[in-house]
Each structure stands twice: as structure tokens, then as C-alpha cells.
């Protein structure tokens, strides 16, 4: 059921947002000369997927988790699209292809070994990674691998259609995702 919703929403999203995606591509081209970032990430069953994003950093930036990137490497345009979460819109293509879901644990890099270990122990890789989820709406990122894996597993255990739409709604309409999950929920 969720896969069918993913296909419908990503198809409509790509169609409706195509003028915006074109504009972001053009501005990104003038910003760095290479507006797209193709990055290998860990997908379902720990298989590699090629994540598609709008480039927010200089071309020579190492592939590391966002919290480890030197802020000087993020362009002015990149700061804007990251803050507005516009850099993530192209991942609708990954959703349509079946590599990702709209809701699920954010796909990590293969060099994030601690997070991979924590997620493996909790069965997080048994599902498609997502664009957003419980961790993202609560401001939990890859800087805290154990907490992130714990929250991802918690989300997957209780994921249903209602919560799927709740996570999407919160991601789109929350001005700030700086809330924190109470320890009692975990």
C-alpha cells in the first residue's frame, strides 16, 4: 500500500514541481557549474543506491555526512536550498524508481560505519530508505548514530499509512524541525 502511495505522490510531485526543478537546475548551474550531485548511499538490504540531489557544496567537497562538512564548502545558494530543503526534491526520482520511499530512514553513506552497524543491529536496512521520517521531523541527524538508529527502528515498528502522511505533513509544513523526541517514547 505504501509503495503505491509512493509511486503516485512521487509521480505527481515530479510533474507539478518540474518548473521549480528546472529553475533550481539552472540556478545551480550558475552557482557551481554542476547542479546535480549523484552520491552512492546505503539502500535497502545494504545495497548501494545512487541518490540524486541538487548540489549545495563546492565540487571538490568530500563525500561525508552533512554534519562533518566544512561550512566554508557550502555555497550561498547551497545554504538557501538546504535551509528550504529544496536540495532533496530530486529524490522523488529515487522514490519513483523504487530505491527509496517518501518516508523511511535517511540513507547513509557507506563510510558511516558506526551508523551502519547500529542500523544493522536494529533491522533498519530491511526497508527502503526515505526522504523524511521521525528522526528528521525531530531534528535528529547522523551525528548521533545510536540515537538515530534507535529512532529509525522505532519509526519502522509503528509505520502505518496514517503516520506516513503525518511525517510528510510535518516535514512540509514545519518551519523548524528542531524539536526533540522525549526519551519516554523510545
HELIX and SHEET records of a PDB file:
HELIX    1   1 UNK A    2  UNK A   32  1                                  31    
HELIX    2   2 UNK A   44  UNK A   46  5                                   3    
HELIX    3   3 UNK A   66  UNK A   68  5                                   3    
HELIX    4   4 UNK A   71  UNK A   73  5                                   3    
HELIX    5   5 UNK A   76  UNK A   83  1                                   8    
HELIX    6   6 UNK A   86  UNK A   88  5                                   3    
HELIX    7   7 UNK A   91  UNK A   97  1                                   7    
HELIX    8   8 UNK A  113  UNK A  121  1                                   9    
HELIX    9   9 UNK A  124  UNK A  126  5                                   3    
HELIX   10  10 UNK A  134  UNK A  137  1                                   4    
HELIX   11  11 UNK A  145  UNK A  157  1                                  13    
HELIX   12  12 UNK A  161  UNK A  173  1                                  13    
HELIX   13  13 UNK A  183  UNK A  185  5                                   3    
SHEET    1   A 2 UNK A  36  UNK A  42  0                                        
SHEET    2   A 2 UNK A  48  UNK A  54 -1                                        
SHEET    1   B 2 UNK A 100  UNK A 103  0                                        
SHEET    2   B 2 UNK A 129  UNK A 132  1                                        
END                                                                             
